[in-house]
Amino acid sequence: MSSVLGIDPGMRKAGFALVSDAGVVLERGIESVERLAERLSSLLTRHRADVLAIGAGTNAARVTAGL
């Protein structure tokens, strides 16, 4: 089973979802930008992500740099 971790970066918070290749949402949430890396690290200890998709909108460069 493969999965995609999608991140929607905002100014103060970022949304994220881990979706399987069958379209099943394995986990989703909203986290502050400051704590996002810690939250995703915890998520990735429970699940494997084969693809990372990060939105290119608001605050994307800062979020990407923090990962």
Secondary structure, 3 states (H helix, E strand, C coil): CCEEEEEEECCCEEEEEEEECCCCEEEEEEEEHHHHHHHHHHHHHHCCCCEEEECCCCCHHHHHHHC
